[in-house]
Amino acid sequence: MQRKRAIAIAVAEQKARESRLIVAAALLLLPAALLLLLISP
């Protein structure tokens, strides 16, 4: 029982880390994409 909970927590932490990375990448990419759209005619 304890082991299942530990595995579930590890999976949840992994997902949280991945979603945080995705959000950080999106925040970095959005301004670049907007700049490209503004620069291109």
C-alpha positions in Angstrom: 0.0 0.0 0.0 2.7 2.4 0.9 4.6 1.6 -2.2 1.6 2.3 -4.5 1.2 5.7 -2.8 4.9 6.5 -3.3 4.7 5.6 -7.0 1.6 7.7 -7.4 3.3 10.7 -5.8 6.4 10.2 -8.1 4.2 10.1 -11.2 2.3 13.2 -10.1 5.6 15.1 -9.4 6.9 14.0 -12.9 3.8 15.3 -14.6 4.0 18.6 -12.6 7.6 19.0 -13.7 6.7 18.3 -17.3 3.8 20.7 -17.4 6.0 23.4 -15.7 8.6 22.9 -18.5 5.9 23.1 -21.2 4.6 26.4 -19.6 8.1 27.8 -19.4 8.8 26.9 -23.1 5.5 28.4 -24.2 6.2 31.7 -22.3 9.6 31.8 -24.0 8.2 31.0 -27.5 5.2 33.2 -27.4 7.0 36.6 -27.5 9.3 35.3 -30.3 6.3 34.2 -32.3 4.6 37.5 -31.8 7.8 39.4 -32.8 8.0 37.2 -36.0 4.4 38.0 -36.8 5.0 41.7 -36.3 8.2 41.8 -38.3 6.9 39.8 -41.3 4.7 41.9 -43.6 
